[in-house]
């Protein structure tokens, strides 16, 4: 009689299926928190794109991953994931900073659980994606504005739009003056925050879809100019309706800002889609030749 031999059962942290399931669960948890705590559609879209790209990259390289984690790395990784999950159950509306750090903490925990400290280097693209997702746009807005004077440029552009449309408009510093009122333009009224979001998407795009330097430059230009133009039109619109308090409050408030931000994201997505289609078309032509 032959003795039957049983293969050793692989630990949980070496199971690709379980690890991928944990990643999907963490992504769903983070997106749910964004919607429940912040309620911002743009943040939800950006978060979904980033998590989708991360899961796509992991799925694409699953057969080449070295899943070899030690007991201490696995324990520490599980601890980080548990902290994120437990804190998520008692998160308050004013604790939005946790949402910025939670993806990075969860990603590090998952990497340690799967491959240990030495194996984290094989996830550099995924960790870069998560780090970009965690960047605080609000704190960077004023630093960028102080360096590049975006608010001044946006004010000048808005004045030009109003003048071109036939308004009697003048500018004094960051104030736009019309016969029926005036508005003061702050950094939050410009498209700086939207520009930072689109630059994140730019990095995400070139990580997931390798394209040439020409298209990388074109995408970076689009990431800067689309929200800048949108911010100028939004400021011009607010100045144009300054005498109507209800209309001004709407376009100055989060609803009006979200409309312009969402349009910027959609236009940027269409531009990237066009470049991808042109890349496929060029590849098809080369194959035919």
N, C-alpha and C positions, 0 to 999 in steps of 0.2 A: 504493500500500500504506500502511496505517496502522501507525504505529509503536506497538508494545505498550509500555505503561507499567506498571511494577510499583510498588505501594504500598510505601513503606519499612516494613521489619519493625520492629515496636515493641520497644523494649528489654524485658528481663525484668522490670525494676521497674515497668513500666507495664502489665503483664499482670495483669488482675484475677484470672484463674484461678490463675496462679502464686502471686500474693500470698496468695490465700485458702488455697491448698494449704500454703504456708509457715506460715500461722497455725494451720491444723489440725495440722500436724506439730509445732509448738511446744507446742500444747495437749496432744497425746498424749505428748510427751516429759516435760512437767511432771507429768502425772498418773501416768505410769510411775515417775517419781522419787519421788513421794509414797508410792506403794504399796511400792516397793522399799526406800526408805531409812527411812521412818517407819512404814509398815504400819498407818496409822490409817484406818479405814473412814469416819469422820466427815469427816476432812480430804479424803479422796478424793471423797466426795459433794459437799462444798462446792466443791472445786476444779472438779469436773465441771460443777456448776451455773453457776459464774462463767465458765468458758470457753465453755460452751454459750450463755450470755447474750451474751457478747462476740461470738462468731461469728454469732449471730442478728442482732445490731445491725448488724454489718458487712454481712451478706447483705441486710438490709432497705434499707440506704442505699447500696448499691454503685453505683447509677446516678447518684448525686448527688455522688460523691467526686471531688475534684480530684487526680488522680494526676500530679503534675508535680514530680519530684525532680531535683535537680542531681547532678553527679558526686561532689562531696564529701559531700553528705548521704547519697547512696546507698552510698558506700564506708564511711562511718562506721556506717550502719545495718547493712550486711553484717558489719562487724567486731563489733558488739555481738551480733548473732545467732550468729556463729561462736564468740565467747567462751562464750556460754551452752551451745552444743552441745558444744564441746570439753571444758568443765569437767564437763558431765554424764557424760562417759564415764569420768571418774576421781573420782567423788564418793564420799566415805566417810560412814559412818553418823553421825559426829560433826559433819559439816558441814551441819547442817540449816538454818543461817542462809542458806545459798546458795539454798535452796528458796523462802525468803521474798522474795528480791531477784530471782531469775531471771525471773519473769513480767514484772516491771516493765522490766527491762533488755531482754528480748526484745520487749516491746510497743513500747518506744521505738525499738528498732532497726527493727522492721517499719514503724512510722510514718514514720521517716526514709527508709527505702528506698522507700516508696510515694509520699510527698508532700513530703518535705523538712521543714526546720525551720518554714517559714511555714505549711505545711499541717497541722501537728500539732493546731491548734486545732479542726479538724473532727472529731477523734477524742477530744474531751474526755470524753464518756460512757464510751467504752471504756477510756481511761486511768484514769478514776476507778474503774471496776470492778476493774482490775488493781491499783491502789493499795490498794483495800480488801482485796483478796486477800492483799496483802503485809503488812498490819498485824500486828504481833506481839502476840497475845492474852496470852501468858504474862507479858510485861513490863508490860502495862497492868492486869493483874488486881490487883496489889498497890496500884497507884496509885488505882484506883477504890475498892478496899476501904478504903483509908485515908481517902478523901474521903467515902464514903457509908455506911461501917460495915456493909457487906453481911454480913460474917461474924457480927456480933452479931445482926442481924435473922434470919439463917438459923438461928442457934442458938436464938433465942427461938421461932421457928416450929416447929423440930423438937421442942422441949420441949412446946409446945402439942399437937402431934400425938401424942406419946407419952402425955401426960396424958389426952388425949381417948380414947385406946385403952385406958386403964386401968392404965398403968405408974406405979409410984412413982418419980417423977423430980423432980430439983431441978437448978438451974443456978447455977454459980459462974463468972461471967465468960463465957469461951468454953468452959467444961467442962460436959458433961452427965453428971450423976451418977445412976446407978441402983443398986439393991441388989447386983447381980452385977457391977458394974464401972462405969467411966467412960470418956468419950471427950473429947478436946480437938479443937475445930473450927478448922481453918485455912482460909485464903482459897482454897486449891486444892480444898477439899471443898465449896465452895459452887457455885452455878451461874453465877459471873461469866464464866468462859471461854465457856460455852454462850450466855450473854446477848450477848457480843460477836460470836459467830458469827451469832446470829439477827439482830442489828442490821445486820450486813453483808448478810444476806439481805434485810432490810427495804429498805435502800438499793437493792439489786439489783432488788427487786420494783418499786419506784416508778420506776426508770429504764427498765425494760423494759415495764411495764404502767402507763400513766398513769391514776391514779385520783384521786378528789377528796380534799380535806383530811380529811374525816371518816374515810374508810377508812385514810388514812395514819396518823392518830392511833390508830385501833383496832389497826392492825398493829404500831405501835411499842409499844403497851401489851402486846400478846401477846408480842412479842419479849423484853420484860422479865419479865413475870409467869410465863410457861411455864417457863423455866429456874430461876427463883427457887423456884417451888413444887416442881419436880423436885429441886432441890438440898436443900430442906428435908426431903422424903421420903427422900432418900438418906442424909442425916445421921441421921434418925430410925431408918432401917433399920439403919445401922451401930451405933448405940447399942443397939438392941434385940437384936442378935446379938453384942454385945461379949464375952460369955462363951464364944462359939464362935469360936476363933481362925481356923479355916479359912474360915468364912463371913464373918467380919469382913475378913480379908485379900482375899477375892474382891471384896466390894462396895467396899472401900477402894482396890483396885488398878485398873489400867487397864481390865480387862474390865467390872467393875461400873460404872465411870465412863462407859464407852462406851455401855452399855445406856441409861443415863439421858440421855446426850447425844443418842443416836440417836432416842430417843422424843421428846425436845424438838423436834428438827428435823422429825420426821414430823408432830407435832401442829401445828407452825407452818406446815408446808406445806399441811396439810389446812385450816387456818384461812384461809390466803391463797387456796386453791382455792375455798373457800366464798364469799369476797368477790368473786372473779372471776365465779363463776357467778351471784351475785346481781346483779352489774353487767350481765352479759349479759341476765339476765332482765328487769332494769329497762329496758335498751335495747330489748328486744323489745316490752315493753309500750308504750313511747313510740312505736315505729314503728306498732304496731297502732292507736294513738289518732290 
